[in-house]
Amino acid sequence: MNILSLVLNDLKQTAANKVTLALLLVLPVLMISLLGYAMKPVFQPDKGLKKFSVLYTNQDPGPVGRSLDSFLHSQGGNLLELVPVDSAALDSQVLSGKYPVGISVPPDLSQRLGQGDKSKVEVVSSGRDQVTDKVVRSLLDSFAAYTNTQTALSQGYQNYLPGTQGDTASSRAGQNLARVQSRFGTDFVSVQASGPALDPFQFFAATMLVFFLLTTGMGVGTGIINERTSGVMTRINSSPIKRSEYLLGKILSNLVIALVQASGVILFTHYAFQVNWGSSPLSILFILTPVIFISSALGIIFASILSSAKALTSILSIVFWCMTFVSGGFTPVPVLDPVARFTVNKWAFNSLSSLMAGGTLSNITGNLLALFTTALILWLGAIALYQRRLAA
């Protein structure tokens, strides 16, 4: 009964403070909305991107010339607008500055490669647009590496490839490249994407939910400090309420507040931005519970060390913002990945994003184990420091 009274008292104080309520309920959805819209270009770079106009002349009617056409339209279709031009006019139009870059394919490209000879695809650059120049060169370098691999295979296997009756020595050399493709396929290496492909609202809904759940622990810490400095703690200790009941009351009230906040974020993002949180609310609760306990434990630890509620709020705010940044919660930072994978934010985000992609708790056992272990360690430290502060 004492615990229930403490929980209800904390909840009443929170509900009576309109600023606190706004921070708990309005700020998370506002941050998700702003970051989601602001970071759309990062998550969807192809949409709305202006294409680069590039002059293009392909004089090779053979298989390599046709492959290059297909490659540029498929792999570079989102970036390049190929403008057909006569080979004689390509150099002059690029050098005059009308177009930044031109691509010229020689007429004997397929024939020379089929015979094992070297050949070149020429890139003519005006030097005025380094971005377009680098994009074109990167695409052509990729095609060259791909074609060189197939040409090497065709030369190495030319004596073992099945031919057709009536083949002459010269025709076999010209057909090697086409036949190695038919025997071994055109793709020697395929890339398989793994992990959920989250849109910006899914990404920030998960990261900001974790961030704001962690900040709820500051309320536990500031409450303890304020009650200690105002003399309320002395009256509580002289009452029949046990220290363990007082702490449990703080934990449960923070749990209720955090779950209300989480429910608001989940419902808002689901209906406003069609964020899919998975099919199991219990799984979400199982992920969020250790995050909330970690938050409460950190609040108690810092409340046991510090004597000022303002100092606690400032320090924990910096800690939580840094953790979120390092974990890639505001924007992915690949260079920080080796550190990010050891943060609470990353474990929780990976778990939530797995549910968004249709996974289950069995897919995230490692992350859950890390969260619950961290919660247990921090709670043991929180209780020890709290008891030590009271005994001082």
C-alpha positions in Angstrom: 0.0 0.0 0.0 2.9 2.4 0.8 4.4 1.7 -2.7 1.1 2.4 -4.4 0.8 5.7 -2.5 4.3 6.7 -3.6 3.6 5.8 -7.2 0.3 7.8 -7.3 1.9 10.8 -5.7 4.7 10.9 -8.3 2.2 10.5 -11.1 0.0 13.3 -9.7 3.1 15.6 -9.5 4.0 14.8 -13.1 0.5 15.3 -14.4 0.2 18.7 -12.6 3.4 20.0 -14.4 2.3 21.0 -17.9 5.9 21.7 -19.0 6.9 18.2 -18.0 3.9 16.7 -19.8 4.7 18.6 -22.9 8.3 17.4 -22.8 7.1 13.8 -22.3 4.4 13.7 -25.0 4.9 16.5 -27.5 8.7 16.8 -27.9 9.3 13.1 -29.0 6.7 13.3 -31.8 8.0 16.7 -32.8 11.6 15.5 -33.0 10.6 12.4 -35.0 8.5 14.6 -37.5 11.2 17.2 -38.0 14.1 14.7 -38.3 12.0 12.4 -40.6 11.3 15.2 -43.0 14.7 16.8 -42.8 16.6 13.6 -43.4 14.5 12.2 -46.2 17.1 13.0 -48.9 19.7 10.9 -46.9 17.4 7.9 -46.8 16.0 8.3 -50.3 18.8 9.9 -52.3 17.3 8.9 -55.7 14.1 10.8 -55.3 14.1 14.3 -56.5 17.7 14.1 -57.6 18.5 16.1 -60.8 20.2 14.0 -63.4 23.5 14.8 -65.0 23.4 15.4 -68.8 26.2 13.4 -70.4 27.0 13.2 -74.1 27.2 9.6 -75.4 28.3 8.0 -78.6 28.5 4.2 -78.9 29.9 3.0 -82.2 30.3 -0.6 -81.2 27.4 -2.9 -82.4 28.9 -5.9 -80.7 28.0 -7.6 -77.4 30.3 -5.4 -75.3 28.8 -2.2 -76.7 25.3 -3.5 -76.1 26.3 -4.5 -72.5 27.6 -1.1 -71.9 24.4 0.5 -73.1 22.4 -1.8 -70.8 24.8 -1.1 -67.8 24.6 2.7 -68.1 20.8 2.7 -68.4 20.3 0.3 -65.5 23.1 1.2 -63.1 23.4 4.9 -64.0 19.8 5.5 -65.0 19.0 7.4 -61.8 22.0 9.6 -62.2 22.8 10.1 -65.8 20.8 11.4 -68.8 22.6 10.1 -71.8 22.4 12.5 -74.7 23.2 10.8 -78.1 25.7 12.6 -80.3 27.7 12.0 -83.4 31.3 11.0 -82.5 32.7 13.9 -84.6 30.8 16.5 -82.5 31.4 15.0 -79.1 34.8 16.6 -78.3 33.8 20.1 -79.5 30.5 20.2 -77.5 32.3 19.1 -74.3 35.2 21.4 -74.7 32.9 24.3 -75.5 31.3 23.8 -72.1 27.9 22.9 -73.4 28.1 19.5 -71.7 30.4 18.7 -68.8 31.4 15.1 -69.8 31.2 12.9 -72.9 31.6 9.1 -73.3 32.9 7.7 -76.6 32.9 4.0 -77.3 35.1 2.9 -80.3 33.6 0.8 -83.1 35.9 -2.2 -82.6 35.6 -2.6 -78.8 33.8 -6.1 -78.9 36.1 -7.3 -81.7 39.3 -6.4 -79.9 38.2 -7.8 -76.6 37.1 -11.0 -78.3 40.6 -11.4 -79.7 42.2 -10.7 -76.4 43.5 -7.2 -77.4 43.3 -4.1 -75.3 40.8 -1.3 -76.1 39.6 1.9 -74.4 36.3 3.7 -73.7 37.1 7.4 -73.8 35.8 9.9 -71.3 36.1 13.5 -72.5 35.8 16.0 -69.7 35.5 19.8 -69.7 37.0 20.0 -66.2 34.1 22.2 -65.1 32.0 19.7 -63.2 34.1 17.4 -60.9 31.0 15.7 -59.5 29.6 14.5 -62.9 33.2 13.6 -64.0 33.7 11.4 -60.9 30.3 9.7 -61.3 30.9 8.9 -64.9 34.4 7.6 -64.3 33.2 5.5 -61.3 30.5 3.8 -63.4 32.8 3.1 -66.3 35.5 1.8 -63.9 32.9 -0.7 -62.5 31.9 -1.8 -66.0 35.6 -2.2 -67.0 36.3 -4.3 -64.0 33.3 -6.5 -64.8 34.1 -6.8 -68.5 37.8 -7.5 -67.8 36.8 -10.4 -65.5 34.7 -12.0 -68.2 37.3 -11.4 -70.9 39.9 -13.1 -68.8 37.5 -16.1 -68.3 36.8 -16.3 -72.0 40.5 -16.4 -72.8 41.2 -19.0 -70.0 38.3 -21.3 -71.0 38.4 -20.8 -74.8 39.6 -24.4 -75.4 36.9 -25.9 -73.2 33.8 -24.0 -74.2 31.3 -25.9 -76.4 31.2 -24.5 -79.9 29.0 -25.0 -82.9 29.7 -27.0 -86.0 31.3 -25.1 -88.7 33.2 -22.7 -86.3 36.4 -21.3 -87.8 39.3 -20.2 -85.7 38.5 -16.5 -86.2 34.8 -16.8 -85.4 35.6 -18.8 -82.2 37.8 -15.9 -81.0 35.0 -13.4 -81.6 32.4 -15.6 -79.9 34.3 -16.5 -76.8 32.9 -13.6 -74.7 29.3 -14.4 -75.6 29.7 -18.1 -74.9 31.4 -17.7 -71.6 28.4 -15.6 -70.5 26.0 -18.3 -71.7 27.9 -21.0 -69.8 28.8 -19.2 -66.6 26.2 -16.5 -66.5 26.6 -12.7 -66.7 26.9 -12.1 -63.0 29.8 -13.7 -61.3 29.2 -11.9 -57.9 25.8 -10.9 -56.6 25.1 -8.6 -53.7 22.5 -9.5 -51.2 21.2 -6.8 -48.9 20.6 -7.8 -45.4 18.7 -6.1 -42.6 15.6 -3.9 -42.7 15.5 -1.1 -45.2 13.9 1.6 -42.9 12.4 4.8 -44.2 13.4 8.0 -42.3 10.2 7.9 -40.1 10.7 4.3 -39.1 14.4 5.0 -38.3 13.8 8.1 -36.2 10.7 6.7 -34.5 12.9 3.9 -33.1 15.9 6.0 -32.2 14.0 8.9 -30.7 11.8 6.5 -28.7 14.9 5.0 -27.1 16.5 8.4 -26.6 13.4 9.9 -24.8 12.9 6.7 -22.7 16.5 7.1 -21.4 15.8 10.7 -20.5 12.9 9.7 -18.2 15.5 8.5 -15.7 16.4 12.2 -15.1 13.0 12.6 -13.4 13.8 9.9 -11.0 17.2 11.4 -10.1 15.9 15.0 -9.8 13.0 13.8 -7.6 15.4 12.0 -5.2 17.7 15.1 -5.0 14.8 17.5 -4.5 13.2 15.3 -1.8 16.6 15.0 -0.1 17.4 18.7 -0.1 13.9 19.8 0.9 13.8 17.5 3.9 11.1 15.2 2.5 13.5 12.3 2.5 14.0 12.7 6.2 10.3 12.5 6.9 10.0 9.5 4.6 12.8 7.7 6.4 11.1 8.3 9.8 7.8 6.9 8.4 6.9 3.2 8.2 8.0 3.3 4.5 11.1 1.2 3.9 14.0 2.4 1.7 13.3 -0.5 -0.7 9.7 0.5 -1.0 10.7 4.1 -1.7 13.0 3.1 -4.5 10.5 0.6 -5.9 7.8 3.3 -5.9 10.2 5.6 -7.9 10.9 2.8 -10.3 7.2 1.9 -10.9 6.1 5.5 -11.3 8.9 6.1 -13.9 7.9 2.8 -15.6 4.3 4.0 -15.9 5.4 7.5 -17.3 7.8 5.9 -19.7 5.2 3.4 -21.0 2.7 6.3 -21.5 5.3 8.2 -23.5 6.2 5.1 -25.5 2.5 4.4 -26.3 2.0 7.9 -27.5 5.1 7.7 -29.8 4.0 4.4 -31.2 0.4 5.3 -31.8 1.3 8.7 -33.3 4.0 7.4 -35.7 1.8 4.4 -36.7 -1.2 6.6 -37.8 0.7 9.7 -38.9 3.6 8.1 -40.8 2.5 4.4 -41.2 5.4 3.2 -39.1 5.1 -0.6 -38.7 6.2 -1.6 -35.2 5.7 -5.3 -35.8 2.8 -7.6 -34.8 3.6 -8.2 -31.1 3.1 -5.4 -28.5 4.4 -7.8 -25.9 7.7 -8.0 -27.8 8.0 -4.3 -27.9 7.3 -4.1 -24.1 10.0 -6.8 -23.6 12.5 -4.6 -25.4 11.6 -1.3 -23.8 11.5 -2.6 -20.2 15.2 -3.0 -19.7 15.8 0.4 -21.4 13.5 2.0 -18.8 15.2 0.2 -15.9 18.6 1.3 -17.3 17.3 4.9 -17.3 16.0 4.7 -13.8 19.2 3.2 -12.5 21.3 5.9 -14.1 19.0 8.5 -12.5 19.6 7.0 -9.1 23.3 6.6 -9.6 23.8 10.3 -10.5 21.4 11.4 -7.7 23.6 9.5 -5.2 26.7 11.2 -6.5 25.5 14.7 -7.1 23.8 17.2 -4.8 22.2 19.5 -7.4 19.2 18.6 -9.6 20.4 21.0 -12.3 23.9 19.4 -12.4 22.2 16.0 -12.8 20.0 17.2 -15.6 22.9 18.8 -17.4 25.3 15.9 -17.1 22.7 13.2 -18.0 21.5 15.3 -21.0 25.0 15.4 -22.3 25.5 11.7 -21.7 22.3 10.7 -23.5 22.8 13.0 -26.4 26.4 11.7 -26.9 25.2 8.1 -26.7 22.5 8.7 -29.3 24.9 10.5 -31.6 27.6 7.8 -31.3 25.0 5.1 -31.9 23.9 6.8 -35.1 20.5 7.8 -33.6 20.5 11.2 -35.2 22.1 10.2 -38.5 24.1 7.1 -39.4 27.8 7.6 -38.8 29.6 4.5 -40.3 33.0 5.5 -38.8 31.6 5.2 -35.3 30.1 1.7 -35.9 32.8 -0.1 -33.9 31.8 2.0 -30.8 28.1 2.2 -31.6 27.6 -1.5 -31.2 28.4 -1.3 -27.5 25.8 1.3 -26.7 22.3 0.8 -25.1 20.8 2.9 -27.9 22.2 0.5 -30.6 21.0 -2.6 -28.8 17.5 -1.3 -28.4 17.4 0.2 -31.9 18.5 -3.1 -33.5 15.9 -4.9 -31.5 13.1 -2.5 -32.5 14.1 -2.4 -36.2 14.2 -6.2 -36.3 10.5 -6.2 -35.1 9.7 -3.6 -37.8 11.2 -5.9 -40.4 9.0 -8.8 -39.3 11.5 -10.5 -36.9 10.7 -12.0 -33.5 12.4 -12.1 -30.1 14.4 -15.2 -31.1 16.2 -13.0 -33.8 17.4 -10.5 -31.2 18.5 -12.6 -28.2 22.0 -11.1 -28.3 20.7 -7.5 -28.1 18.2 -8.5 -25.4 20.9 -10.2 -23.3 23.1 -7.1 -23.5 20.2 -4.9 -22.4 19.1 -7.0 -19.5 22.7 -7.6 -18.3 23.4 -3.8 -18.4 20.2 -3.1 -16.5 21.2 -5.6 -13.8 24.7 -4.3 -13.4 23.5 -0.7 -13.2 20.9 -1.5 -10.7 23.3 -3.3 -8.4 25.5 -0.2 -8.6 22.5 2.1 -8.1 21.4 0.3 -4.9 24.9 0.3 -3.5 25.4 4.0 -4.1 22.0 4.9 -2.8 22.5 3.0 0.4 26.0 4.6 0.8 24.6 8.1 0.3 21.9 7.5 3.0 24.5 6.2 5.4 26.8 9.2 5.0 
